[in-house]
């Protein structure tokens, strides 16, 4: 039972354009969501999070949107830069769980 | 300089041997976690601990064991019962295990069983 799904294994974008990474979840008990960025052979680094009481959170070039009725969230990167090329994971968590559930990841490639 | 350290970066073992992966944090975090990453499978939770001397199984605990005798340390033992141990192992910690708490990750250990 995959509670968090990232259905696009990869995404390719031109430098300067918008990157949109998508994530779907099934567990209604999740009350916060996080996005992580990961380079090969390194640990993931935290990017941005959103509480389930919000529908948008912005931090510089990164914006996360949450649609609770559709159980869908997305990460927008504007403008995309070659250094953004990495694997992006979304994760869901709940107050009662004490842990996160991660999606499979999406490989983002930003071409110069 | 606070953070999470995992050692070694690369580890090779023969089939049938137990091996212990180290994870240490000096962030004064209560909660610690072990994940495994395989290609195309994302991060899967092996074990987690919300407080010293207590830990819970994650989604793929079979063939693994942990201990949490000290707040800063959460070693993971990959036993010979683990059918497919070759993977990239990641340790993480957070202030507490509850809502909204970001997890900080170590650099990972690549285990290869020959």
Backbone of each chain as ProteinMPNN parsed JSONL, in Angstrom:
{"seq_chain_A": "XXXXXXXXXXXXXXXXXXXXXXXXXXXXXXXXXXXXXXXXXXXXXXXXXXXXXXXXXXXXXXXXXXXXXXXXXXXXXXXXXXXXXXXXXXXXXXXXXXXXXXXXXXXXXXXX", "coords_chain_A": {"N_chain_A": [[0.847, -1.183, 0.0], [0.97, 1.876, -1.185], [1.272, 4.858, 0.158], [2.078, 7.372, -0.541], [2.619, 8.77, -3.623], [4.653, 9.371, -6.418], [4.163, 9.872, -9.539], [5.56, 10.468, -11.824], [8.528, 9.401, -12.995], [10.633, 10.881, -14.002], [11.631, 14.203, -15.069], [12.176, 16.676, -17.467], [13.506, 19.846, -18.065], [13.895, 23.114, -19.433], [16.454, 25.482, -18.685], [15.539, 28.305, -16.757], [12.844, 28.034, -17.2], [9.66, 26.913, -15.787], [9.571, 24.331, -13.354], [7.523, 21.65, -12.528], [6.682, 19.507, -10.084], [4.95, 16.638, -9.127], [2.791, 15.083, -6.667], [0.919, 12.552, -5.142], [-1.308, 11.479, -2.567], [-2.728, 9.058, -0.286], [-3.443, 8.797, 2.333], [-5.562, 10.149, 4.582], [-4.978, 11.069, 7.062], [-2.599, 12.368, 7.118], [-1.056, 15.339, 8.118], [0.851, 17.129, 7.469], [3.252, 18.009, 4.971], [6.292, 17.432, 3.202], [9.011, 18.46, 1.096], [11.926, 17.095, -0.283], [15.27, 17.321, -1.515], [17.631, 15.504, -3.389], [20.936, 14.619, -4.085], [22.995, 12.314, -5.978], [24.407, 9.648, -4.078], [24.355, 11.062, -1.705], [22.854, 12.351, 1.352], [19.333, 13.229, 1.594], [18.209, 16.655, 1.419], [16.301, 19.046, 3.147], [13.703, 20.934, 1.615], [11.193, 22.427, 1.491], [8.118, 22.83, 3.282], [4.624, 22.09, 4.031], [1.732, 22.736, 5.875], [-1.314, 20.976, 6.503], [-3.366, 22.749, 6.872], [-3.0, 24.81, 5.236], [-2.928, 26.036, 1.801], [-0.901, 26.787, 0.237], [2.585, 27.405, 0.17], [5.444, 29.391, 0.185], [8.863, 29.817, -0.719], [11.308, 31.63, -1.675], [12.448, 30.624, -4.78], [10.916, 28.405, -4.71], [7.738, 26.903, -4.474], [5.119, 25.348, -2.813], [2.097, 23.694, -3.425], [-1.0, 22.68, -2.087], [-3.679, 20.531, -2.51], [-6.202, 19.509, -0.847], [-8.665, 18.232, -1.219], [-8.293, 16.807, -3.531], [-6.227, 15.287, -2.752], [-3.56, 15.912, -3.409], [-0.359, 17.251, -4.069], [1.961, 19.747, -5.184], [5.166, 20.796, -6.326], [6.596, 23.764, -7.282], [9.152, 25.147, -9.179], [10.646, 28.074, -9.872], [12.656, 30.562, -11.366], [13.827, 27.628, -13.106], [17.028, 26.139, -12.519], [20.215, 24.878, -13.624], [21.56, 23.74, -11.426], [19.487, 22.777, -9.948], [19.014, 20.256, -10.741], [18.354, 17.085, -9.72], [17.182, 14.436, -7.543], [13.874, 14.546, -6.44], [11.959, 14.225, -3.567], [8.745, 13.755, -2.219], [7.046, 13.819, 0.914], [4.825, 12.605, 3.411], [3.365, 13.245, 6.616], [2.054, 12.638, 9.947], [0.594, 13.84, 12.972], [0.103, 11.838, 14.83], [1.726, 9.82, 14.021], [4.571, 9.993, 14.117], [6.486, 9.612, 12.194], [7.69, 9.777, 8.769], [6.29, 9.24, 5.5], [7.582, 8.432, 2.438], [7.538, 9.32, -1.074], [8.365, 7.791, -4.295], [10.169, 9.317, -5.614], [11.234, 11.819, -8.009], [13.195, 12.344, -10.808], [14.718, 15.243, -11.621], [15.834, 17.05, -14.374], [17.553, 19.816, -15.41], [18.154, 21.576, -18.206], [20.834, 23.508, -19.584]], "CA_chain_A": [[0.0, 0.0, 0.0], [1.838, 3.037, -1.321], [0.468, 5.979, 0.622], [2.555, 8.581, -1.216], [3.049, 8.365, -4.954], [5.139, 10.345, -7.39], [3.927, 9.053, -10.726], [6.504, 10.775, -12.9], [9.893, 9.045, -12.564], [11.605, 11.882, -14.417], [11.131, 15.436, -15.678], [13.251, 17.426, -18.107], [13.062, 21.238, -18.208], [14.917, 24.063, -19.899], [16.844, 26.505, -17.725], [14.727, 29.52, -16.791], [11.42, 27.698, -17.246], [9.098, 26.393, -14.545], [9.517, 22.884, -13.11], [6.389, 21.28, -11.675], [6.774, 18.12, -9.624], [3.665, 16.274, -8.542], [2.771, 14.045, -5.635], [-0.42, 12.2, -4.693], [-1.298, 10.694, -1.341], [-4.003, 8.409, -0.002], [-3.726, 8.792, 3.763], [-6.227, 11.391, 5.008], [-4.484, 11.466, 8.381], [-1.406, 13.217, 6.981], [-1.371, 16.739, 8.36], [1.884, 18.001, 6.928], [3.961, 17.433, 3.846], [7.611, 18.018, 3.007], [9.764, 18.133, -0.108], [13.365, 16.966, -0.109], [16.089, 17.254, -2.733], [18.722, 14.566, -3.127], [21.956, 14.35, -5.097], [23.487, 10.929, -5.897], [25.351, 9.265, -3.022], [24.282, 11.992, -0.577], [21.575, 12.335, 2.038], [18.382, 14.259, 1.158], [18.167, 17.914, 2.163], [14.961, 19.605, 3.225], [13.458, 22.09, 0.764], [10.038, 23.226, 1.867], [7.037, 22.02, 3.836], [3.324, 22.739, 4.094], [0.762, 22.158, 6.79], [-2.58, 20.673, 5.823], [-4.322, 23.846, 7.029], [-2.681, 25.801, 4.206], [-2.946, 25.508, 0.446], [0.273, 27.279, -0.484], [3.708, 27.908, 0.95], [6.438, 29.865, -0.761], [10.189, 30.13, -0.17], [12.185, 31.961, -2.79], [12.035, 30.067, -6.073], [10.146, 27.177, -4.475], [6.382, 27.052, -3.956], [4.382, 24.092, -2.729], [0.653, 23.838, -3.43], [-1.691, 21.515, -1.558], [-5.105, 20.411, -2.813], [-6.62, 18.429, 0.051], [-9.799, 17.474, -1.746], [-7.754, 15.887, -4.537], [-5.076, 14.609, -2.128], [-2.498, 16.164, -4.37], [0.477, 18.425, -3.855], [2.927, 19.971, -6.25], [6.286, 21.697, -6.057], [6.934, 24.588, -8.428], [10.467, 25.791, -9.101], [10.687, 29.133, -10.89], [13.001, 29.847, -12.597], [14.664, 26.446, -12.894], [18.448, 26.332, -12.767], [20.895, 23.574, -13.763], [21.875, 23.218, -10.102], [18.299, 22.137, -9.384], [18.975, 18.878, -11.218], [18.479, 16.186, -8.569], [15.965, 13.664, -7.28], [12.996, 15.234, -5.491], [11.039, 13.345, -2.854], [7.741, 14.323, -1.333], [6.794, 12.97, 2.076], [3.69, 12.975, 4.242], [3.484, 12.865, 8.018], [0.907, 12.94, 10.781], [0.906, 14.068, 14.391], [0.028, 10.592, 15.597], [2.58, 8.786, 13.456], [5.965, 10.088, 14.511], [7.371, 9.225, 11.111], [7.303, 10.255, 7.445], [6.176, 8.278, 4.412], [8.146, 9.074, 1.252], [7.25, 8.847, -2.416], [9.474, 7.104, -4.961], [11.095, 10.308, -6.133], [11.223, 12.239, -9.41], [14.495, 12.867, -11.236], [14.589, 16.486, -12.383], [17.018, 17.471, -15.128], [17.39, 21.159, -15.961], [19.153, 21.742, -19.268], [21.263, 24.903, -19.79]], "C_chain_A": [[0.891, 1.244, 0.0], [1.031, 4.283, -0.985], [0.865, 7.296, -0.026], [3.13, 8.157, -2.564], [3.53, 9.559, -5.77], [5.148, 9.607, -8.721], [4.863, 9.345, -11.887], [7.915, 10.44, -12.431], [10.909, 10.126, -12.927], [10.912, 13.066, -15.07], [12.327, 16.186, -16.244], [12.747, 18.824, -18.438], [14.226, 22.089, -18.697], [15.202, 25.085, -18.801], [15.985, 27.76, -17.891], [13.233, 29.254, -16.818], [10.949, 27.195, -15.883], [9.208, 24.87, -14.509], [8.346, 22.633, -12.174], [6.486, 19.799, -11.349], [5.514, 17.782, -8.832], [3.753, 15.104, -7.577], [1.313, 13.804, -5.236], [-0.336, 11.357, -3.423], [-2.689, 10.115, -1.089], [-4.411, 8.508, 1.461], [-4.301, 10.135, 4.219], [-5.727, 11.895, 6.359], [-3.2, 12.285, 8.295], [-1.813, 14.658, 7.257], [-0.211, 17.676, 8.039], [2.647, 17.232, 5.87], [5.286, 18.17, 3.66], [8.161, 17.615, 1.642], [11.248, 18.133, 0.23], [14.024, 16.869, -1.474], [17.273, 16.349, -2.425], [19.64, 14.457, -4.339], [22.441, 12.913, -4.925], [24.512, 10.758, -4.78], [25.417, 10.277, -1.877], [22.943, 11.821, 0.123], [20.662, 13.422, 1.506], [18.501, 15.516, 2.015], [16.761, 18.492, 2.062], [14.839, 20.842, 2.35], [12.38, 22.995, 1.335], [8.965, 22.306, 2.409], [5.727, 22.799, 3.786], [2.441, 21.998, 5.075], [-0.546, 21.941, 6.054], [-3.616, 21.781, 5.986], [-4.07, 24.953, 6.01], [-2.833, 25.182, 2.828], [-1.737, 25.959, -0.375], [1.336, 27.704, 0.519], [4.837, 28.222, -0.017], [7.754, 30.166, -0.058], [11.128, 30.359, -1.339], [11.647, 31.423, -4.102], [11.104, 28.86, -5.925], [8.776, 27.493, -3.871], [5.741, 25.677, -3.925], [2.901, 24.415, -2.625], [0.034, 22.547, -2.92], [-3.173, 21.59, -1.895], [-5.622, 19.22, -2.02], [-7.741, 17.592, -0.518], [-9.344, 16.46, -2.783], [-6.626, 15.033, -3.982], [-3.862, 14.7, -3.047], [-1.683, 17.365, -3.928], [1.493, 18.524, -4.979], [3.985, 20.961, -5.77], [6.617, 22.435, -7.343], [8.289, 25.239, -8.193], [10.545, 26.799, -10.244], [11.706, 30.205, -10.5], [13.897, 28.643, -12.28], [16.113, 26.753, -13.277], [19.116, 24.961, -12.894], [21.25, 22.932, -12.428], [20.686, 22.586, -9.402], [18.196, 20.68, -9.818], [19.31, 17.929, -10.073], [17.244, 15.295, -8.535], [15.162, 14.396, -6.209], [12.009, 14.228, -4.896], [9.993, 14.176, -2.131], [7.491, 13.32, -0.217], [5.592, 13.504, 2.832], [3.897, 12.48, 5.654], [2.234, 13.255, 8.783], [1.306, 13.025, 12.239], [0.969, 12.762, 15.162], [1.025, 9.542, 15.124], [4.012, 8.817, 13.963], [6.934, 9.677, 13.427], [6.857, 9.839, 9.81], [7.17, 9.084, 6.485], [6.591, 8.989, 3.132], [7.583, 8.487, -0.032], [8.508, 8.261, -3.041], [10.513, 8.057, -5.513], [10.892, 10.593, -7.614], [12.586, 12.835, -9.732], [14.253, 14.1, -12.103], [15.915, 16.796, -13.073], [16.719, 18.829, -15.737], [18.531, 21.389, -16.945], [19.516, 23.205, -19.44], [20.761, 25.439, -21.127]], "O_chain_A": [[1.478, 1.617, 1.016], [0.19, 4.709, -1.777], [0.071, 8.236, -0.058], [4.011, 7.301, -2.637], [2.893, 10.612, -5.801], [6.045, 8.808, -8.99], [4.951, 8.557, -12.829], [8.449, 11.123, -11.557], [11.926, 10.277, -12.25], [9.784, 12.967, -15.552], [13.361, 16.316, -15.588], [11.677, 18.973, -19.028], [15.389, 21.809, -18.404], [14.296, 25.5, -18.078], [15.736, 28.216, -19.006], [12.438, 30.137, -16.499], [11.739, 27.069, -14.947], [8.968, 24.2, -15.514], [8.19, 23.311, -11.158], [6.384, 18.947, -12.232], [5.077, 18.551, -7.977], [4.649, 14.263, -7.654], [0.563, 14.755, -5.017], [0.62, 10.603, -3.241], [-3.69, 10.612, -1.606], [-5.582, 8.327, 1.798], [-3.592, 11.142, 4.237], [-6.021, 13.025, 6.75], [-2.758, 12.842, 9.301], [-2.796, 15.148, 6.701], [-0.283, 18.875, 8.308], [2.689, 16.002, 5.861], [5.39, 19.367, 3.924], [7.816, 16.561, 1.105], [11.758, 19.018, 0.916], [13.429, 16.405, -2.447], [17.85, 16.413, -1.34], [19.19, 14.233, -5.463], [22.314, 12.349, -3.838], [25.371, 11.614, -4.569], [26.417, 10.344, -1.162], [22.014, 11.229, -0.426], [21.147, 14.441, 1.014], [18.852, 15.445, 3.193], [16.122, 18.427, 1.011], [15.729, 21.692, 2.328], [12.617, 24.168, 1.625], [8.904, 21.133, 2.041], [5.714, 24.004, 3.534], [2.415, 20.768, 5.095], [-0.848, 22.645, 5.09], [-4.644, 21.761, 5.309], [-4.832, 25.917, 5.929], [-2.863, 23.959, 2.689], [-1.572, 25.563, -1.529], [1.038, 28.279, 1.566], [5.149, 27.438, -0.914], [7.77, 30.698, 1.052], [11.671, 29.418, -1.917], [10.521, 31.73, -4.492], [10.569, 28.36, -6.915], [8.663, 28.24, -2.899], [5.813, 24.928, -4.899], [2.49, 25.283, -1.854], [0.479, 21.454, -3.271], [-3.839, 22.584, -1.604], [-5.502, 18.073, -2.45], [-7.771, 16.377, -0.327], [-9.929, 15.384, -2.906], [-6.123, 14.147, -4.672], [-3.24, 13.699, -3.401], [-2.231, 18.368, -3.471], [1.837, 17.537, -5.63], [3.732, 21.829, -4.934], [6.887, 21.815, -8.372], [8.538, 25.812, -7.132], [10.515, 26.435, -11.419], [11.628, 30.721, -9.385], [14.636, 28.654, -11.295], [16.389, 27.506, -14.211], [18.627, 23.985, -12.326], [21.243, 21.706, -12.31], [20.849, 21.929, -8.374], [17.356, 19.945, -9.298], [20.412, 17.965, -9.525], [16.371, 15.393, -9.397], [15.712, 14.816, -5.191], [11.327, 13.493, -5.61], [10.317, 15.184, -1.503], [7.701, 12.12, -0.387], [5.369, 14.713, 2.886], [4.516, 11.441, 5.88], [1.452, 14.092, 8.334], [2.243, 12.361, 12.682], [1.804, 12.603, 16.053], [1.161, 8.491, 15.749], [4.602, 7.766, 14.214], [8.102, 9.417, 13.716], [5.741, 10.354, 9.751], [7.845, 8.065, 6.632], [6.024, 10.023, 2.777], [7.201, 7.318, -0.082], [9.571, 8.229, -2.421], [11.624, 7.642, -5.844], [10.442, 9.735, -8.373], [13.073, 13.716, -9.024], [13.662, 14.012, -13.178], [16.973, 16.803, -12.445], [15.755, 18.985, -16.486], [19.705, 21.397, -16.576], [18.635, 24.065, -19.446], [21.025, 26.592, -21.468]]}, "seq_chain_B": "XXXXXXXXXXXXXXXXXXXXXXXXXXXXXXXXXXXXXXXXXXXXXXXXXXXXXXXXXXXXXXXXXXXXXXXXXXXXXXXXXXXXXXXXXXXXXXXXXXXXXXXXXXXXXXXXXX", "coords_chain_B": {"N_chain_B": [[29.756, 22.495, 15.185], [26.991, 21.234, 14.1], [25.403, 18.104, 13.266], [24.711, 15.082, 11.371], [26.391, 12.066, 11.371], [27.486, 9.364, 9.423], [29.038, 6.276, 9.287], [30.934, 3.594, 7.798], [31.431, 5.375, 4.634], [31.373, 3.694, 2.427], [30.834, 0.211, 2.394], [31.766, -3.135, 2.469], [30.762, -6.474, 2.519], [30.838, -10.003, 3.15], [28.507, -12.448, 2.011], [26.165, -13.668, 4.378], [27.339, -12.652, 6.646], [26.9, -10.652, 9.54], [26.478, -7.096, 9.765], [27.219, -3.89, 11.096], [25.944, -0.646, 10.9], [26.914, 2.648, 11.491], [25.463, 5.475, 13.143], [25.49, 8.731, 14.166], [24.444, 11.626, 15.971], [24.704, 15.099, 16.745], [22.828, 16.952, 17.313], [21.103, 17.09, 19.33], [18.667, 15.848, 19.051], [15.596, 14.127, 19.639], [14.357, 12.071, 18.168], [15.177, 9.435, 15.923], [15.98, 7.813, 12.789], [16.059, 5.101, 10.417], [16.549, 4.539, 7.002], [16.185, 2.883, 3.863], [17.423, 3.037, 0.586], [16.577, 2.072, -2.615], [17.015, 1.724, -6.156], [14.47, 3.464, -7.876], [12.645, 3.053, -5.863], [12.359, 4.864, -3.872], [12.54, 6.155, -0.5], [12.559, 3.906, 2.055], [11.277, 3.084, 5.199], [13.051, 1.615, 7.829], [13.559, 1.206, 10.662], [12.581, 3.159, 13.525], [13.115, 5.545, 16.167], [11.772, 7.196, 18.86], [12.602, 8.01, 21.263], [15.152, 7.603, 23.74], [16.106, 4.228, 24.425], [13.87, 3.125, 23.301], [12.207, 1.881, 20.429], [10.682, 1.446, 17.184], [9.369, -0.788, 14.695], [9.702, -0.157, 11.215], [8.527, -0.035, 7.844], [9.928, -2.072, 6.574], [11.321, -3.933, 8.324], [12.275, -6.521, 8.626], [15.004, -8.711, 9.056], [16.712, -6.826, 9.994], [18.176, -5.096, 12.828], [18.124, -2.857, 15.664], [19.45, -0.538, 18.11], [19.017, 1.731, 20.841], [20.644, 3.089, 22.916], [21.848, 5.402, 23.68], [21.152, 8.899, 23.379], [22.338, 10.181, 21.226], [23.077, 8.226, 19.428], [22.333, 5.657, 17.054], [22.628, 2.799, 16.055], [22.491, 0.516, 13.275], [21.995, -2.85, 12.594], [22.595, -5.062, 10.026], [21.455, -8.102, 9.408], [22.244, -11.579, 8.676], [19.886, -12.62, 7.906], [18.597, -10.859, 6.293], [17.429, -10.688, 3.103], [18.187, -9.302, 0.782], [20.512, -7.357, 1.07], [22.153, -5.427, -0.117], [22.357, -2.055, -0.664], [21.642, 1.5, -0.399], [22.001, 3.121, 2.582], [20.34, 5.271, 4.783], [20.468, 7.486, 7.488], [18.521, 9.417, 9.742], [17.448, 12.278, 11.701], [15.233, 13.979, 13.989], [13.793, 16.755, 15.807], [11.627, 15.923, 17.359], [9.283, 13.214, 17.074], [6.89, 14.102, 16.058], [4.269, 16.082, 14.501], [5.085, 18.126, 11.708], [7.816, 18.216, 12.079], [10.868, 18.571, 10.676], [13.033, 16.252, 9.157], [16.458, 15.596, 9.432], [19.092, 14.506, 7.42], [21.777, 12.111, 7.295], [24.909, 11.518, 5.473], [24.79, 9.01, 4.339], [25.367, 5.438, 3.87], [26.796, 3.219, 1.676], [26.151, -0.05, 1.26], [27.517, -3.042, 0.198], [27.012, -6.334, -0.481], [28.85, -9.158, -1.016]], "CA_chain_B": [[29.218, 22.213, 13.85], [26.066, 20.137, 14.353], [24.987, 17.328, 12.12], [24.578, 13.635, 11.493], [27.482, 11.365, 10.703], [27.328, 7.934, 9.176], [30.309, 5.7, 8.855], [31.728, 4.251, 6.786], [30.704, 5.79, 3.449], [31.214, 2.473, 1.638], [31.042, -0.973, 3.219], [31.654, -4.384, 1.724], [30.705, -7.635, 3.406], [30.526, -11.277, 2.518], [27.171, -12.973, 2.281], [26.07, -14.452, 5.605], [27.912, -11.934, 7.777], [26.192, -9.488, 10.062], [27.258, -5.866, 9.682], [26.576, -2.787, 11.82], [26.15, 0.683, 10.347], [26.936, 3.637, 12.56], [24.791, 6.759, 12.955], [25.647, 9.595, 15.341], [23.996, 13.008, 15.759], [24.984, 16.018, 17.858], [21.796, 17.982, 17.196], [20.247, 16.952, 20.517], [17.351, 15.416, 18.599], [15.046, 12.958, 20.333], [13.941, 11.017, 17.252], [16.128, 9.003, 14.898], [15.349, 6.951, 11.788], [16.867, 4.445, 9.395], [15.881, 4.291, 5.732], [16.926, 2.202, 2.821], [17.057, 3.512, -0.74], [16.872, 1.236, -3.776], [16.626, 2.451, -7.379], [13.059, 3.477, -8.226], [11.76, 2.71, -4.731], [12.302, 5.925, -2.88], [13.097, 5.897, 0.824], [11.684, 3.028, 2.831], [11.615, 3.166, 6.618], [13.42, 0.323, 8.406], [13.268, 1.336, 12.087], [12.687, 4.511, 14.053], [13.14, 5.65, 17.622], [11.336, 8.539, 19.256], [13.229, 8.361, 22.538], [16.168, 6.629, 24.156], [15.652, 2.921, 24.928], [12.604, 2.734, 22.672], [12.221, 1.956, 18.974], [9.579, 0.757, 16.525], [9.608, -1.268, 13.343], [9.144, 0.574, 10.095], [7.831, -0.825, 6.832], [10.742, -3.197, 6.07], [12.231, -4.222, 9.442], [12.745, -7.909, 8.656], [16.415, -8.878, 8.735], [17.463, -5.721, 10.591], [17.972, -4.824, 14.245], [18.66, -1.568, 16.089], [19.465, -0.255, 19.54], [19.045, 3.185, 21.122], [21.106, 3.181, 24.296], [22.213, 6.79, 23.916], [20.351, 9.813, 22.58], [23.036, 10.601, 20.024], [23.521, 7.099, 18.613], [21.256, 4.745, 16.64], [23.259, 1.866, 15.109], [21.647, -0.45, 12.558], [22.661, -4.104, 12.227], [22.025, -5.808, 8.91], [21.763, -9.489, 9.736], [22.298, -12.528, 7.559], [18.505, -12.951, 7.535], [18.126, -9.894, 5.293], [17.589, -11.404, 1.832], [18.793, -8.478, -0.258], [21.024, -6.251, 1.881], [22.9, -4.419, -0.877], [21.524, -0.856, -0.819], [22.141, 2.745, 0.181], [21.307, 3.272, 3.862], [20.316, 6.649, 5.259], [20.03, 7.74, 8.855], [17.982, 10.764, 9.894], [16.987, 12.615, 13.042], [14.373, 15.153, 14.098], [13.64, 17.229, 17.183], [10.726, 14.947, 17.944], [8.676, 12.459, 15.988], [5.536, 14.548, 15.788], [3.872, 16.818, 13.314], [5.821, 19.287, 11.232], [9.24, 18.214, 12.396], [11.748, 18.226, 9.578], [14.071, 15.27, 9.414], [17.779, 15.911, 8.889], [19.684, 13.25, 6.983], [23.212, 11.927, 7.189], [25.382, 11.369, 4.095], [24.494, 7.672, 3.83], [26.353, 4.355, 3.747], [26.503, 2.264, 0.59], [26.524, -1.407, 1.652], [27.536, -4.03, -0.874], [27.246, -7.691, 0.01], [29.451, -9.913, -2.125]], "C_chain_B": [[28.313, 20.995, 13.956], [25.705, 19.393, 13.095], [24.872, 15.866, 12.438], [25.719, 12.996, 10.726], [27.141, 9.891, 10.574], [28.682, 7.404, 8.719], [30.184, 4.191, 8.735], [30.859, 4.707, 5.613], [30.398, 4.582, 2.547], [31.587, 1.279, 2.513], [30.819, -2.209, 2.374], [31.659, -5.533, 2.724], [30.421, -8.885, 2.592], [29.125, -11.708, 2.909], [27.199, -13.832, 3.541], [26.654, -13.779, 6.826], [26.961, -10.839, 8.234], [27.095, -8.256, 9.931], [26.489, -4.753, 10.378], [26.97, -1.453, 11.214], [25.989, 1.705, 11.471], [26.156, 4.886, 12.17], [24.886, 7.549, 14.253], [25.148, 10.994, 15.004], [24.317, 13.844, 16.995], [24.033, 17.203, 17.814], [20.871, 18.004, 18.404], [18.81, 16.596, 20.132], [16.9, 14.177, 19.366], [14.816, 11.781, 19.393], [15.024, 10.709, 16.222], [15.485, 7.935, 14.047], [16.41, 6.282, 10.912], [16.002, 4.161, 8.173], [16.818, 3.501, 4.825], [16.465, 2.777, 1.489], [17.52, 2.508, -1.784], [16.409, 1.994, -5.007], [15.129, 2.332, -7.653], [12.113, 3.208, -7.075], [11.68, 3.798, -3.683], [12.97, 5.527, -1.575], [12.112, 5.043, 1.616], [12.183, 2.943, 4.267], [11.881, 1.784, 7.195], [13.027, 0.291, 9.886], [13.291, 2.816, 12.454], [12.572, 4.488, 15.567], [12.763, 7.065, 18.004], [11.985, 8.982, 20.558], [14.224, 7.268, 22.894], [15.509, 5.382, 24.74], [14.29, 2.506, 24.39], [12.737, 2.846, 21.165], [11.066, 1.119, 18.423], [9.998, 0.295, 15.144], [8.982, -0.318, 12.332], [8.485, -0.387, 9.122], [8.597, -2.07, 6.391], [11.762, -3.628, 7.119], [12.844, -5.626, 9.402], [14.205, -8.016, 8.216], [17.305, -7.773, 9.281], [17.222, -5.679, 12.097], [18.633, -3.497, 14.597], [18.756, -1.551, 17.621], [19.502, 1.259, 19.703], [19.383, 3.35, 22.607], [21.501, 4.6, 24.666], [21.418, 7.685, 22.969], [21.016, 10.099, 21.237], [23.369, 9.465, 19.064], [22.381, 6.133, 18.306], [21.83, 3.765, 15.621], [22.269, 0.864, 14.524], [22.48, -1.681, 12.214], [21.887, -4.784, 11.104], [22.419, -7.267, 9.132], [21.778, -10.365, 8.49], [20.901, -12.943, 7.106], [17.93, -11.981, 6.51], [18.457, -10.444, 3.907], [18.347, -10.597, 0.783], [19.383, -7.225, 0.381], [21.757, -5.16, 1.106], [21.988, -3.236, -1.176], [22.271, 0.337, -0.257], [21.321, 3.012, 1.439], [21.465, 4.698, 4.384], [19.777, 6.716, 6.679], [19.53, 9.183, 8.931], [17.613, 11.006, 11.348], [16.063, 13.821, 12.966], [14.211, 15.509, 15.56], [12.748, 16.268, 17.962], [10.022, 14.268, 16.785], [7.334, 12.988, 15.534], [5.389, 15.419, 14.565], [4.782, 17.98, 12.988], [7.304, 19.264, 11.47], [10.06, 17.674, 11.239], [12.769, 17.194, 10.025], [15.354, 15.711, 8.714], [18.488, 14.594, 8.593], [21.211, 13.282, 7.051], [23.6, 11.684, 5.736], [25.155, 9.983, 3.502], [25.678, 6.723, 3.845], [25.91, 3.431, 2.637], [27.046, 0.906, 1.021], [26.443, -2.319, 0.443], [27.887, -5.384, -0.282], [27.676, -8.568, -1.159], [29.112, -11.396, -2.03]], "O_chain_B": [[28.785, 19.86, 13.91], [25.695, 19.955, 12.0], [24.926, 15.449, 13.595], [25.981, 13.342, 9.574], [26.59, 9.268, 11.482], [29.364, 8.001, 7.886], [29.423, 3.568, 9.476], [29.656, 4.443, 5.608], [29.309, 4.471, 1.985], [32.547, 1.339, 3.281], [29.824, -2.324, 1.658], [32.462, -5.556, 3.658], [29.847, -8.832, 1.504], [28.627, -11.38, 3.986], [28.122, -14.618, 3.753], [26.487, -14.276, 7.94], [26.304, -10.186, 7.423], [28.321, -8.364, 9.981], [25.265, -4.671, 10.271], [28.15, -1.155, 11.034], [25.063, 1.634, 12.28], [26.181, 5.308, 11.014], [24.427, 7.101, 15.304], [25.384, 11.499, 13.906], [24.218, 13.374, 18.129], [24.38, 18.311, 18.221], [19.966, 18.834, 18.49], [17.859, 16.993, 20.806], [17.699, 13.301, 19.697], [15.047, 10.631, 19.765], [15.696, 11.608, 15.719], [14.573, 7.234, 14.488], [17.498, 6.817, 10.698], [14.897, 3.629, 8.275], [18.036, 3.464, 5.001], [15.27, 2.983, 1.275], [18.693, 2.139, -1.835], [15.503, 2.822, -4.916], [14.582, 1.229, -7.66], [10.901, 3.138, -7.278], [10.975, 3.638, -2.687], [13.855, 4.671, -1.55], [10.961, 5.432, 1.815], [13.375, 2.753, 4.51], [11.05, 0.884, 7.073], [12.247, -0.564, 10.304], [13.934, 3.624, 11.785], [12.021, 3.563, 16.164], [13.366, 8.025, 17.526], [11.937, 10.157, 20.923], [14.134, 6.145, 22.399], [14.504, 5.459, 25.447], [13.632, 1.636, 24.96], [13.32, 3.81, 20.668], [10.548, 0.221, 19.086], [10.861, 0.896, 14.504], [7.907, 0.242, 12.546], [7.952, -1.422, 9.52], [7.996, -3.021, 5.891], [12.956, -3.682, 6.825], [13.837, -5.882, 10.083], [14.599, -7.5, 7.171], [18.516, -7.781, 9.058], [16.2, -6.161, 12.586], [19.572, -3.06, 13.931], [18.223, -2.419, 18.313], [19.96, 1.979, 18.816], [18.534, 3.698, 23.427], [21.488, 4.961, 25.843], [21.054, 7.261, 21.873], [20.333, 10.242, 20.223], [23.897, 9.719, 17.982], [21.566, 5.824, 19.175], [21.544, 3.89, 14.43], [21.334, 0.426, 15.195], [23.548, -1.565, 11.612], [20.689, -5.043, 11.219], [23.598, -7.614, 9.048], [21.38, -9.945, 7.404], [20.746, -13.548, 6.046], [16.884, -12.254, 5.92], [19.626, -10.642, 3.575], [19.079, -11.172, -0.023], [18.813, -6.142, 0.25], [21.959, -4.067, 1.636], [20.971, -3.385, -1.853], [23.37, 0.214, 0.284], [20.097, 3.119, 1.376], [22.564, 5.251, 4.419], [18.773, 6.089, 7.018], [20.062, 10.064, 8.256], [17.482, 10.066, 12.131], [16.102, 14.588, 12.004], [14.453, 14.688, 16.445], [13.075, 15.856, 19.075], [10.15, 14.698, 15.639], [6.692, 12.365, 14.688], [6.273, 15.482, 13.71], [5.201, 18.727, 13.872], [7.998, 20.209, 11.097], [9.969, 16.502, 10.871], [13.299, 17.261, 11.135], [15.336, 16.141, 7.561], [18.485, 13.679, 9.417], [21.841, 14.327, 6.889], [22.736, 11.647, 4.859], [25.308, 9.795, 2.295], [26.835, 7.143, 3.835], [24.791, 2.92, 2.648], [28.258, 0.728, 1.136], [25.426, -2.364, -0.25], [28.935, -5.551, 0.341], [26.964, -8.701, -2.154], [29.533, -12.181, -2.879]]}, "name": "protein", "num_of_chains": 2, "seq": "XXXXXXXXXXXXXXXXXXXXXXXXXXXXXXXXXXXXXXXXXXXXXXXXXXXXXXXXXXXXXXXXXXXXXXXXXXXXXXXXXXXXXXXXXXXXXXXXXXXXXXXXXXXXXXXXXXXXXXXXXXXXXXXXXXXXXXXXXXXXXXXXXXXXXXXXXXXXXXXXXXXXXXXXXXXXXXXXXXXXXXXXXXXXXXXXXXXXXXXXXXXXXXXXXXXXXXXXXXXXXXXXXX"}
